[in-house]
Amino acid sequence: MKLIPANEYRKLIEQGRATAAAFAEGQEPPDHKPVVKLFTPDANCTWLIAELDPDEPDIAFGLCDLGLGCAELGSVRISEIESVRGAFGLPAERDRSFRADRSLGAYAAVARENGRIVT
């Protein structure tokens, strides 16, 4: 299974371009809704990805939770997520049923209160 399908990939690039444009104009970047939720079925890691860097699409921005009780907003390489394996050797997967109902910043606030990403 491809980790990020073409339609979601295009949306992530589009949101990355919007953020780049905001920075270029000296404006506050948009607080996008995450487009994809990735997770490891056997390692307690979760990523809510909101955008991809249009110049280097292996770099994603989102909310990252490595199961240590402190989810963080930041950048991560998709290739690194693809290389993560849990205790049983299972690769990361995309949550096909995930539909964002709030912005990435709102998910981050809930994660700070709960010590983990809550969707």
N, CA, C and O atoms as CSV, one atom per row, in Angstrom:
chain,resi,resn,atom,element,x,y,z
A,1,MET,N,N,0.840,-1.181,0.000
A,1,MET,CA,C,0.000,0.000,0.000
A,1,MET,C,C,0.885,1.244,0.000
A,1,MET,O,O,1.837,1.346,0.774
A,2,LYS,N,N,0.562,2.165,-0.860
A,2,LYS,CA,C,1.273,3.436,-0.878
A,2,LYS,C,C,0.840,4.226,0.359
A,2,LYS,O,O,-0.352,4.330,0.649
A,3,LEU,N,N,1.811,4.782,1.082
A,3,LEU,CA,C,1.515,5.450,2.345
A,3,LEU,C,C,0.616,6.676,2.161
A,3,LEU,O,O,-0.315,6.889,2.938
A,4,ILE,N,N,0.899,7.476,1.134
A,4,ILE,CA,C,0.077,8.663,0.878
A,4,ILE,C,C,-0.425,8.606,-0.557
A,4,ILE,O,O,0.370,8.738,-1.487
A,5,PRO,N,N,-1.726,8.412,-0.761
A,5,PRO,CA,C,-2.290,8.353,-2.115
A,5,PRO,C,C,-2.184,9.703,-2.838
A,5,PRO,O,O,-2.017,10.749,-2.210
A,6,ALA,N,N,-2.284,9.652,-4.152
A,6,ALA,CA,C,-2.081,10.831,-5.002
A,6,ALA,C,C,-2.973,12.009,-4.628
A,6,ALA,O,O,-2.492,13.141,-4.587
A,7,ASN,N,N,-4.243,11.782,-4.355
A,7,ASN,CA,C,-5.143,12.906,-4.049
A,7,ASN,C,C,-4.765,13.585,-2.733
A,7,ASN,O,O,-4.845,14.809,-2.628
A,8,GLU,N,N,-4.362,12.822,-1.749
A,8,GLU,CA,C,-3.933,13.397,-0.471
A,8,GLU,C,C,-2.562,14.055,-0.619
A,8,GLU,O,O,-2.294,15.085,0.000
A,9,TYR,N,N,-1.706,13.466,-1.431
A,9,TYR,CA,C,-0.388,14.045,-1.708
A,9,TYR,C,C,-0.555,15.443,-2.310
A,9,TYR,O,O,0.115,16.387,-1.891
A,10,ARG,N,N,-1.447,15.571,-3.288
A,10,ARG,CA,C,-1.689,16.878,-3.920
A,10,ARG,C,C,-2.187,17.901,-2.905
A,10,ARG,O,O,-1.767,19.058,-2.936
A,11,LYS,N,N,-3.068,17.493,-2.017
A,11,LYS,CA,C,-3.592,18.399,-0.987
A,11,LYS,C,C,-2.477,18.827,-0.029
A,11,LYS,O,O,-2.410,19.993,0.359
A,12,LEU,N,N,-1.614,17.903,0.348
A,12,LEU,CA,C,-0.495,18.222,1.241
A,12,LEU,C,C,0.465,19.220,0.584
A,12,LEU,O,O,0.949,20.139,1.246
A,13,ILE,N,N,0.738,19.046,-0.699
A,13,ILE,CA,C,1.595,19.987,-1.437
A,13,ILE,C,C,0.914,21.349,-1.522
A,13,ILE,O,O,1.561,22.378,-1.325
A,14,GLU,N,N,-0.383,21.365,-1.813
A,14,GLU,CA,C,-1.144,22.617,-1.891
A,14,GLU,C,C,-1.062,23.382,-0.563
A,14,GLU,O,O,-0.848,24.594,-0.553
A,15,GLN,N,N,-1.231,22.679,0.534
A,15,GLN,CA,C,-1.151,23.327,1.843
A,15,GLN,C,C,0.275,23.780,2.148
A,15,GLN,O,O,0.469,24.809,2.794
A,16,GLY,N,N,1.266,23.030,1.694
A,16,GLY,CA,C,2.654,23.445,1.842
A,16,GLY,C,C,2.944,24.720,1.069
A,16,GLY,O,O,3.673,25.589,1.548
A,17,ARG,N,N,2.379,24.835,-0.124
A,17,ARG,CA,C,2.551,26.060,-0.923
A,17,ARG,C,C,1.904,27.252,-0.237
A,17,ARG,O,O,2.462,28.350,-0.248
A,18,ALA,N,N,0.740,27.051,0.358
A,18,ALA,CA,C,0.056,28.142,1.063
A,18,ALA,C,C,0.891,28.632,2.243
A,18,ALA,O,O,0.967,29.834,2.495
A,19,THR,N,N,1.506,27.720,2.954
A,19,THR,CA,C,2.367,28.100,4.077
A,19,THR,C,C,3.603,28.848,3.576
A,19,THR,O,O,3.987,29.870,4.144
A,20,ALA,N,N,4.222,28.336,2.514
A,20,ALA,CA,C,5.404,28.999,1.948
A,20,ALA,C,C,5.059,30.412,1.483
A,20,ALA,O,O,5.836,31.343,1.691
A,21,ALA,N,N,3.905,30.571,0.861
A,21,ALA,CA,C,3.474,31.893,0.386
A,21,ALA,C,C,3.253,32.843,1.554
A,21,ALA,O,O,3.625,34.014,1.478
A,22,ALA,N,N,2.651,32.352,2.631
A,22,ALA,CA,C,2.422,33.188,3.807
A,22,ALA,C,C,3.749,33.659,4.394
A,22,ALA,O,O,3.899,34.835,4.727
A,23,PHE,N,N,4.706,32.753,4.521
A,23,PHE,CA,C,6.028,33.135,5.033
A,23,PHE,C,C,6.697,34.152,4.117
A,23,PHE,O,O,7.302,35.112,4.595
A,24,ALA,N,N,6.593,33.950,2.795
A,24,ALA,CA,C,7.223,34.855,1.837
A,24,ALA,C,C,6.640,36.264,1.920
A,24,ALA,O,O,7.328,37.249,1.652
A,25,GLU,N,N,5.364,36.346,2.296
A,25,GLU,CA,C,4.695,37.645,2.402
A,25,GLU,C,C,4.754,38.209,3.813
A,25,GLU,O,O,4.167,39.255,4.088
A,26,GLY,N,N,5.461,37.522,4.710
A,26,GLY,CA,C,5.581,37.994,6.079
A,26,GLY,C,C,4.310,37.863,6.893
A,26,GLY,O,O,4.118,38.584,7.871
A,27,GLN,N,N,3.445,36.951,6.497
A,27,GLN,CA,C,2.174,36.732,7.186
A,27,GLN,C,C,2.250,35.504,8.087
A,27,GLN,O,O,3.132,34.657,7.947
A,28,GLU,N,N,1.318,35.434,8.996
A,28,GLU,CA,C,1.181,34.262,9.857
A,28,GLU,C,C,0.790,33.067,8.983
A,28,GLU,O,O,-0.133,33.180,8.176
A,29,PRO,N,N,1.468,31.928,9.125
A,29,PRO,CA,C,1.107,30.764,8.301
A,29,PRO,C,C,-0.260,30.225,8.692
A,29,PRO,O,O,-0.665,30.346,9.848
A,30,PRO,N,N,-0.973,29.634,7.746
A,30,PRO,CA,C,-2.287,29.061,8.049
A,30,PRO,C,C,-2.175,27.858,8.985
A,30,PRO,O,O,-1.178,27.136,8.968
A,31,ASP,N,N,-3.196,27.656,9.789
A,31,ASP,CA,C,-3.286,26.484,10.668
A,31,ASP,C,C,-4.161,25.462,9.948
A,31,ASP,O,O,-5.366,25.378,10.187
A,32,HIS,N,N,-3.537,24.691,9.066
A,32,HIS,CA,C,-4.267,23.743,8.223
A,32,HIS,C,C,-4.853,22.585,9.034
A,32,HIS,O,O,-4.384,22.263,10.126
A,33,LYS,N,N,-5.874,21.984,8.476
A,33,LYS,CA,C,-6.345,20.705,8.996
A,33,LYS,C,C,-5.390,19.624,8.504
A,33,LYS,O,O,-4.900,19.704,7.378
A,34,PRO,N,N,-5.118,18.618,9.323
A,34,PRO,CA,C,-4.299,17.505,8.838
A,34,PRO,C,C,-5.010,16.792,7.686
A,34,PRO,O,O,-6.239,16.726,7.644
A,35,VAL,N,N,-4.233,16.272,6.776
A,35,VAL,CA,C,-4.779,15.571,5.617
A,35,VAL,C,C,-4.729,14.061,5.822
A,35,VAL,O,O,-5.650,13.345,5.428
A,36,VAL,N,N,-3.661,13.585,6.435
A,36,VAL,CA,C,-3.513,12.143,6.675
A,36,VAL,C,C,-3.088,11.857,8.105
A,36,VAL,O,O,-2.391,12.644,8.746
A,37,LYS,N,N,-3.529,10.716,8.573
A,37,LYS,CA,C,-3.084,10.183,9.860
A,37,LYS,C,C,-2.317,8.901,9.555
A,37,LYS,O,O,-2.847,7.970,8.949
A,38,LEU,N,N,-1.067,8.872,9.985
A,38,LEU,CA,C,-0.236,7.684,9.840
A,38,LEU,C,C,0.021,7.120,11.231
A,38,LEU,O,O,0.071,7.862,12.212
A,39,PHE,N,N,0.181,5.819,11.309
A,39,PHE,CA,C,0.405,5.200,12.619
A,39,PHE,C,C,1.150,3.887,12.451
A,39,PHE,O,O,1.154,3.289,11.374
A,40,THR,N,N,1.774,3.454,13.526
A,40,THR,CA,C,2.391,2.128,13.558
A,40,THR,C,C,1.480,1.229,14.380
A,40,THR,O,O,1.183,1.537,15.534
A,41,PRO,N,N,1.037,0.129,13.802
A,41,PRO,CA,C,0.115,-0.747,14.525
A,41,PRO,C,C,0.744,-1.442,15.726
A,41,PRO,O,O,0.027,-1.947,16.590
A,42,ASP,N,N,2.074,-1.475,15.792
A,42,ASP,CA,C,2.731,-2.198,16.877
A,42,ASP,C,C,3.829,-1.388,17.575
A,42,ASP,O,O,4.708,-1.964,18.216
A,43,ALA,N,N,3.783,-0.050,17.452
A,43,ALA,CA,C,4.823,0.754,18.104
A,43,ALA,C,C,4.283,2.023,18.761
A,43,ALA,O,O,5.061,2.822,19.283
A,44,ASN,N,N,2.975,2.221,18.744
A,44,ASN,CA,C,2.351,3.352,19.446
A,44,ASN,C,C,2.797,4.724,18.928
A,44,ASN,O,O,2.824,5.689,19.691
A,45,CYS,N,N,3.145,4.817,17.641
A,45,CYS,CA,C,3.514,6.095,17.029
A,45,CYS,C,C,2.366,6.574,16.138
A,45,CYS,O,O,1.716,5.775,15.463
A,46,THR,N,N,2.128,7.879,16.146
A,46,THR,CA,C,1.079,8.472,15.320
A,46,THR,C,C,1.589,9.793,14.764
A,46,THR,O,O,2.280,10.547,15.449
A,47,TRP,N,N,1.235,10.060,13.507
A,47,TRP,CA,C,1.574,11.326,12.867
A,47,TRP,C,C,0.327,11.876,12.192
A,47,TRP,O,O,-0.328,11.166,11.429
A,48,LEU,N,N,-0.005,13.120,12.460
A,48,LEU,CA,C,-1.039,13.832,11.721
A,48,LEU,C,C,-0.307,14.792,10.796
A,48,LEU,O,O,0.308,15.753,11.258
A,49,ILE,N,N,-0.369,14.540,9.507
A,49,ILE,CA,C,0.397,15.307,8.530
A,49,ILE,C,C,-0.517,16.341,7.868
A,49,ILE,O,O,-1.578,16.011,7.340
A,50,ALA,N,N,-0.070,17.616,7.913
A,50,ALA,CA,C,-0.874,18.709,7.371
A,50,ALA,C,C,-0.320,19.273,6.068
A,50,ALA,O,O,-1.065,19.861,5.285
A,51,GLU,N,N,0.976,19.101,5.826
A,51,GLU,CA,C,1.530,19.658,4.593
A,51,GLU,C,C,2.852,18.985,4.242
A,51,GLU,O,O,3.517,18.384,5.086
A,52,LEU,N,N,3.205,19.108,2.972
A,52,LEU,CA,C,4.505,18.672,2.469
A,52,LEU,C,C,5.224,19.890,1.913
A,52,LEU,O,O,4.601,20.786,1.344
A,53,ASP,N,N,6.531,19.916,2.082
A,53,ASP,CA,C,7.349,20.988,1.518
A,53,ASP,C,C,7.299,20.861,-0.006
A,53,ASP,O,O,7.707,19.831,-0.544
A,54,PRO,N,N,6.808,21.886,-0.715
A,54,PRO,CA,C,6.695,21.767,-2.171
A,54,PRO,C,C,8.044,21.631,-2.877
A,54,PRO,O,O,8.108,21.080,-3.976
A,55,ASP,N,N,9.124,22.125,-2.261
A,55,ASP,CA,C,10.454,22.015,-2.864
A,55,ASP,C,C,11.162,20.715,-2.493
A,55,ASP,O,O,12.059,20.270,-3.209
A,56,GLU,N,N,10.769,20.118,-1.401
A,56,GLU,CA,C,11.349,18.854,-0.946
A,56,GLU,C,C,10.233,18.012,-0.317
A,56,GLU,O,O,10.104,17.956,0.906
A,57,PRO,N,N,9.430,17.359,-1.164
A,57,PRO,CA,C,8.213,16.699,-0.682
A,57,PRO,C,C,8.404,15.515,0.247
A,57,PRO,O,O,7.418,14.949,0.719
A,58,ASP,N,N,9.643,15.119,0.527
A,58,ASP,CA,C,9.864,14.084,1.539
A,58,ASP,C,C,9.734,14.686,2.941
A,58,ASP,O,O,9.603,13.954,3.922
A,59,ILE,N,N,9.769,16.009,3.031
A,59,ILE,CA,C,9.651,16.675,4.335
A,59,ILE,C,C,8.201,17.078,4.570
A,59,ILE,O,O,7.614,17.834,3.797
A,60,ALA,N,N,7.644,16.558,5.647
A,60,ALA,CA,C,6.258,16.834,6.020
A,60,ALA,C,C,6.233,17.670,7.294
A,60,ALA,O,O,7.178,17.656,8.083
A,61,PHE,N,N,5.137,18.396,7.480
A,61,PHE,CA,C,4.922,19.121,8.729
A,61,PHE,C,C,3.637,18.598,9.339
A,61,PHE,O,O,2.627,18.435,8.654
A,62,GLY,N,N,3.689,18.338,10.637
A,62,GLY,CA,C,2.504,17.839,11.295
A,62,GLY,C,C,2.717,17.680,12.787
A,62,GLY,O,O,3.671,18.203,13.362
A,63,LEU,N,N,1.813,16.952,13.388
A,63,LEU,CA,C,1.860,16.638,14.811
A,63,LEU,C,C,2.389,15.225,14.939
A,63,LEU,O,O,1.798,14.284,14.409
A,64,CYS,N,N,3.498,15.074,15.638
A,64,CYS,CA,C,4.195,13.788,15.738
A,64,CYS,C,C,4.137,13.271,17.170
A,64,CYS,O,O,4.474,13.987,18.113
A,65,ASP,N,N,3.711,12.036,17.322
A,65,ASP,CA,C,3.605,11.403,18.633
A,65,ASP,C,C,4.318,10.058,18.564
A,65,ASP,O,O,3.833,9.121,17.930
A,66,LEU,N,N,5.463,9.969,19.215
A,66,LEU,CA,C,6.248,8.735,19.194
A,66,LEU,C,C,5.932,7.828,20.383
A,66,LEU,O,O,6.682,6.899,20.681
A,67,GLY,N,N,4.815,8.107,21.056
A,67,GLY,CA,C,4.388,7.264,22.157
A,67,GLY,C,C,5.118,7.516,23.456
A,67,GLY,O,O,5.130,6.659,24.340
A,68,LEU,N,N,5.736,8.696,23.584
A,68,LEU,CA,C,6.508,9.019,24.783
A,68,LEU,C,C,5.787,10.002,25.702
A,68,LEU,O,O,6.366,10.482,26.676
A,69,GLY,N,N,4.526,10.301,25.392
A,69,GLY,CA,C,3.749,11.197,26.241
A,69,GLY,C,C,3.910,12.664,25.935
A,69,GLY,O,O,3.501,13.507,26.733
A,70,CYS,N,N,4.500,12.995,24.792
A,70,CYS,CA,C,4.680,14.411,24.454
A,70,CYS,C,C,4.652,14.607,22.942
A,70,CYS,O,O,5.701,14.687,22.303
A,71,ALA,N,N,3.469,14.683,22.379
A,71,ALA,CA,C,3.313,14.945,20.951
A,71,ALA,C,C,3.845,16.341,20.644
A,71,ALA,O,O,3.680,17.265,21.441
A,72,GLU,N,N,4.486,16.490,19.483
A,72,GLU,CA,C,5.096,17.771,19.113
A,72,GLU,C,C,4.758,18.140,17.684
A,72,GLU,O,O,4.665,17.282,16.806
A,73,LEU,N,N,4.575,19.440,17.467
A,73,LEU,CA,C,4.468,19.964,16.117
A,73,LEU,C,C,5.866,20.063,15.533
A,73,LEU,O,O,6.787,20.527,16.205
A,74,GLY,N,N,6.033,19.636,14.295
A,74,GLY,CA,C,7.349,19.732,13.691
A,74,GLY,C,C,7.415,19.040,12.354
A,74,GLY,O,O,6.413,18.570,11.815
A,75,SER,N,N,8.631,18.992,11.833
A,75,SER,CA,C,8.878,18.377,10.528
A,75,SER,C,C,9.389,16.958,10.699
A,75,SER,O,O,10.069,16.627,11.670
A,76,VAL,N,N,9.043,16.140,9.733
A,76,VAL,CA,C,9.482,14.743,9.717
A,76,VAL,C,C,9.609,14.319,8.260
A,76,VAL,O,O,8.878,14.803,7.396
A,77,ARG,N,N,10.522,13.430,8.002
A,77,ARG,CA,C,10.661,12.893,6.647
A,77,ARG,C,C,9.719,11.703,6.467
A,77,ARG,O,O,9.662,10.804,7.305
A,78,ILE,N,N,8.992,11.721,5.369
A,78,ILE,CA,C,8.098,10.601,5.056
A,78,ILE,C,C,8.919,9.317,4.928
A,78,ILE,O,O,8.470,8.251,5.352
A,79,SER,N,N,10.103,9.410,4.353
A,79,SER,CA,C,10.954,8.220,4.210
A,79,SER,C,C,11.325,7.640,5.569
A,79,SER,O,O,11.478,6.425,5.695
A,80,GLU,N,N,11.471,8.481,6.588
A,80,GLU,CA,C,11.756,7.966,7.934
A,80,GLU,C,C,10.545,7.251,8.512
A,80,GLU,O,O,10.675,6.196,9.133
A,81,ILE,N,N,9.362,7.834,8.303
A,81,ILE,CA,C,8.139,7.166,8.776
A,81,ILE,C,C,8.017,5.803,8.103
A,81,ILE,O,O,7.668,4.816,8.750
A,82,GLU,N,N,8.307,5.749,6.801
A,82,GLU,CA,C,8.207,4.486,6.070
A,82,GLU,C,C,9.208,3.445,6.578
A,82,GLU,O,O,8.989,2.244,6.418
A,83,SER,N,N,10.299,3.900,7.187
A,83,SER,CA,C,11.315,2.953,7.672
A,83,SER,C,C,11.054,2.466,9.096
A,83,SER,O,O,11.687,1.507,9.538
A,84,VAL,N,N,10.137,3.103,9.820
A,84,VAL,CA,C,9.854,2.728,11.208
A,84,VAL,C,C,9.181,1.357,11.249
A,84,VAL,O,O,8.269,1.068,10.474
A,85,ARG,N,N,9.650,0.533,12.164
A,85,ARG,CA,C,9.041,-0.781,12.400
A,85,ARG,C,C,8.841,-0.935,13.892
A,85,ARG,O,O,9.679,-0.524,14.695
A,86,GLY,N,N,7.716,-1.536,14.251
A,86,GLY,CA,C,7.422,-1.769,15.649
A,86,GLY,C,C,7.949,-3.111,16.113
A,86,GLY,O,O,8.773,-3.734,15.445
A,87,ALA,N,N,7.470,-3.544,17.253
A,87,ALA,CA,C,7.932,-4.772,17.902
A,87,ALA,C,C,7.750,-6.019,17.028
A,87,ALA,O,O,8.532,-6.965,17.124
A,88,PHE,N,N,6.728,-6.017,16.187
A,88,PHE,CA,C,6.460,-7.173,15.336
A,88,PHE,C,C,6.921,-6.959,13.901
A,88,PHE,O,O,6.633,-7.771,13.022
A,89,GLY,N,N,7.645,-5.852,13.667
A,89,GLY,CA,C,8.190,-5.577,12.339
A,89,GLY,C,C,7.200,-4.996,11.355
A,89,GLY,O,O,7.466,-4.959,10.153
A,90,LEU,N,N,6.043,-4.534,11.858
A,90,LEU,CA,C,5.025,-3.989,10.963
A,90,LEU,C,C,5.345,-2.551,10.569
A,90,LEU,O,O,5.792,-1.768,11.407
A,91,PRO,N,N,5.123,-2.193,9.304
A,91,PRO,CA,C,5.391,-0.824,8.854
A,91,PRO,C,C,4.257,0.119,9.230
A,91,PRO,O,O,3.175,-0.309,9.631
A,92,ALA,N,N,4.532,1.414,9.092
A,92,ALA,CA,C,3.507,2.436,9.315
A,92,ALA,C,C,2.387,2.263,8.292
A,92,ALA,O,O,2.603,1.797,7.173
A,93,GLU,N,N,1.200,2.650,8.708
A,93,GLU,CA,C,0.012,2.567,7.852
A,93,GLU,C,C,-0.708,3.904,7.865
A,93,GLU,O,O,-0.494,4.741,8.742
A,94,ARG,N,N,-1.562,4.080,6.874
A,94,ARG,CA,C,-2.439,5.252,6.821
A,94,ARG,C,C,-3.790,4.845,7.380
A,94,ARG,O,O,-4.323,3.795,7.020
A,95,ASP,N,N,-4.341,5.665,8.253
A,95,ASP,CA,C,-5.680,5.430,8.785
A,95,ASP,C,C,-6.672,5.882,7.721
A,95,ASP,O,O,-6.915,7.077,7.551
A,96,ARG,N,N,-7.228,4.940,7.026
A,96,ARG,CA,C,-8.142,5.241,5.913
A,96,ARG,C,C,-9.439,5.900,6.356
A,96,ARG,O,O,-10.104,6.552,5.551
A,97,SER,N,N,-9.803,5.745,7.603
A,97,SER,CA,C,-11.065,6.321,8.079
A,97,SER,C,C,-10.887,7.719,8.678
A,97,SER,O,O,-11.875,8.360,9.034
A,98,PHE,N,N,-9.650,8.200,8.796
A,98,PHE,CA,C,-9.407,9.504,9.419
A,98,PHE,C,C,-9.953,10.639,8.567
A,98,PHE,O,O,-9.689,10.719,7.368
A,99,ARG,N,N,-10.717,11.513,9.206
A,99,ARG,CA,C,-11.218,12.751,8.608
A,99,ARG,C,C,-11.016,13.837,9.651
A,99,ARG,O,O,-11.624,13.798,10.720
A,100,ALA,N,N,-10.171,14.796,9.346
A,100,ALA,CA,C,-9.880,15.872,10.302
A,100,ALA,C,C,-11.129,16.712,10.547
A,100,ALA,O,O,-11.835,17.092,9.613
A,101,ASP,N,N,-11.384,16.993,11.819
A,101,ASP,CA,C,-12.528,17.838,12.173
A,101,ASP,C,C,-12.088,19.143,12.827
A,101,ASP,O,O,-12.917,19.925,13.294
A,102,ARG,N,N,-10.760,19.373,12.856
A,102,ARG,CA,C,-10.237,20.617,13.429
A,102,ARG,C,C,-8.834,20.860,12.875
A,102,ARG,O,O,-8.272,20.017,12.175
A,103,SER,N,N,-8.292,22.003,13.196
A,103,SER,CA,C,-6.967,22.369,12.696
A,103,SER,C,C,-5.871,21.588,13.420
A,103,SER,O,O,-6.099,20.996,14.476
A,104,LEU,N,N,-4.687,21.602,12.830
A,104,LEU,CA,C,-3.543,20.940,13.439
A,104,LEU,C,C,-3.238,21.531,14.810
A,104,LEU,O,O,-2.917,20.803,15.749
A,105,GLY,N,N,-3.342,22.862,14.922
A,105,GLY,CA,C,-3.117,23.518,16.210
A,105,GLY,C,C,-4.091,23.050,17.275
A,105,GLY,O,O,-3.720,22.897,18.439
A,106,ALA,N,N,-5.333,22.823,16.881
A,106,ALA,CA,C,-6.339,22.332,17.830
A,106,ALA,C,C,-6.028,20.901,18.252
A,106,ALA,O,O,-6.179,20.556,19.424
A,107,TYR,N,N,-5.592,20.061,17.305
A,107,TYR,CA,C,-5.176,18.695,17.671
A,107,TYR,C,C,-3.992,18.742,18.634
A,107,TYR,O,O,-3.922,17.951,19.575
A,108,ALA,N,N,-3.059,19.674,18.397
A,108,ALA,CA,C,-1.885,19.798,19.271
A,108,ALA,C,C,-2.296,20.188,20.684
A,108,ALA,O,O,-1.745,19.667,21.654
A,109,ALA,N,N,-3.263,21.104,20.812
A,109,ALA,CA,C,-3.728,21.519,22.136
A,109,ALA,C,C,-4.344,20.339,22.888
A,109,ALA,O,O,-4.089,20.162,24.080
A,110,VAL,N,N,-5.143,19.542,22.205
A,110,VAL,CA,C,-5.753,18.361,22.832
A,110,VAL,C,C,-4.673,17.346,23.205
A,110,VAL,O,O,-4.753,16.716,24.260
A,111,ALA,N,N,-3.664,17.184,22.347
A,111,ALA,CA,C,-2.577,16.247,22.627
A,111,ALA,C,C,-1.788,16.675,23.866
A,111,ALA,O,O,-1.368,15.829,24.656
A,112,ARG,N,N,-1.586,17.989,24.039
A,112,ARG,CA,C,-0.869,18.466,25.231
A,112,ARG,C,C,-1.666,18.128,26.499
A,112,ARG,O,O,-1.079,17.764,27.518
A,113,GLU,N,N,-2.975,18.245,26.442
A,113,GLU,CA,C,-3.819,17.948,27.601
A,113,GLU,C,C,-3.837,16.453,27.924
A,113,GLU,O,O,-3.936,16.070,29.090
A,114,ASN,N,N,-3.742,15.612,26.897
A,114,ASN,CA,C,-3.888,14.170,27.063
A,114,ASN,C,C,-2.579,13.381,27.044
A,114,ASN,O,O,-2.565,12.190,27.355
A,115,GLY,N,N,-1.482,14.044,26.680
A,115,GLY,CA,C,-0.211,13.359,26.594
A,115,GLY,C,C,-0.087,12.459,25.380
A,115,GLY,O,O,0.816,11.625,25.315
A,116,ARG,N,N,-0.988,12.621,24.413
A,116,ARG,CA,C,-0.962,11.825,23.180
A,116,ARG,C,C,-1.950,12.421,22.187
A,116,ARG,O,O,-2.820,13.207,22.559
A,117,ILE,N,N,-1.809,12.044,20.930
A,117,ILE,CA,C,-2.748,12.489,19.899
A,117,ILE,C,C,-4.080,11.791,20.112
A,117,ILE,O,O,-4.140,10.574,20.283
A,118,VAL,N,N,-5.138,12.575,20.100
A,118,VAL,CA,C,-6.502,12.064,20.221
A,118,VAL,C,C,-7.261,12.499,18.970
A,118,VAL,O,O,-7.385,13.693,18.700
A,119,THR,N,N,-7.768,11.529,18.207
A,119,THR,CA,C,-8.534,11.864,17.001
A,119,THR,C,C,-9.968,11.421,17.122
A,119,THR,O,O,-10.756,11.623,16.198
